[in-house]
Amino acid sequence: MIKRQREAFSLLTALVVIVLMATVAILVMNMTGKIIKETTEQFQKEQAVLLAKSYTELAIMAVTANDRSIDCIENINGVNILGRSSKGEGYRVRTRISYIGSNNENLGNCATARVFSSSVATPESSLNIIVDVYVEYKDPDNSTAKYITYHRRTLQKI
């Protein structure tokens, strides 16, 4: 009789241990999923910051290399950066350039473009630009979600 009670006790102990281990496994899997989600969001935001810095530098280089008497650069756009075109993943980048300067040779053909001020106090003042970069991306787990936008504004003396 004592031997049978020991076998039943061992079976109950084994069942309790299995239930406890399954509960711990579920909690570990849940935490792992949350950590992966946070890491992905952090990675996407860091990519957006780096893209905004890169497009700011690209806009500054484009304005300095451009002959403003012929053409005026106002927009630089990038679509599906770092993504697959078939799935629509990736980043959308919109760069808007605005000019601050006197109406002389500094602005050139840009006098009719997006100019915040054309009445600078001294004619020796150089040209300044404001670069607004908008980087948009989606949550990879939810393709129907709205875009998340990172904005960076830079004032640069040319």
Rosetta blueprint (number, residue, H / E / L):
1 M L
2 I H
3 K H
4 R H
5 Q H
6 R H
7 E H
8 A H
9 F H
10 S H
11 L H
12 L H
13 T H
14 A H
15 L H
16 V H
17 V H
18 I H
19 V H
20 L H
21 M H
22 A H
23 T H
24 V H
25 A H
26 I H
27 L H
28 V H
29 M H
30 N H
31 M H
32 T H
33 G H
34 K H
35 I H
36 I H
37 K H
38 E H
39 T H
40 T H
41 E H
42 Q H
43 F H
44 Q H
45 K H
46 E H
47 Q H
48 A H
49 V H
50 L H
51 L H
52 A H
53 K H
54 S H
55 Y H
56 T H
57 E H
58 L H
59 A H
60 I H
61 M H
62 A H
63 V H
64 T H
65 A H
66 N L
67 D L
68 R L
69 S L
70 I L
71 D L
72 C L
73 I L
74 E L
75 N E
76 I E
77 N E
78 G E
79 V E
80 N E
81 I E
82 L L
83 G L
84 R L
85 S L
86 S L
87 K L
88 G L
89 E L
90 G L
91 Y E
92 R E
93 V E
94 R E
95 T E
96 R E
97 I E
98 S E
99 Y E
100 I E
101 G L
102 S L
103 N L
104 N L
105 E L
106 N L
107 L L
108 G H
109 N H
110 C H
111 A H
112 T H
113 A L
114 R L
115 V E
116 F E
117 S E
118 S L
119 S L
120 V L
121 A L
122 T L
123 P L
124 E L
125 S L
126 S L
127 L L
128 N E
129 I E
130 I E
131 V E
132 D E
133 V E
134 Y E
135 V E
136 E E
137 Y E
138 K L
139 D L
140 P L
141 D L
142 N L
143 S L
144 T L
145 A L
146 K L
147 Y L
148 I E
149 T E
150 Y E
151 H E
152 R E
153 R E
154 T E
155 L E
156 Q E
157 K E
158 I L
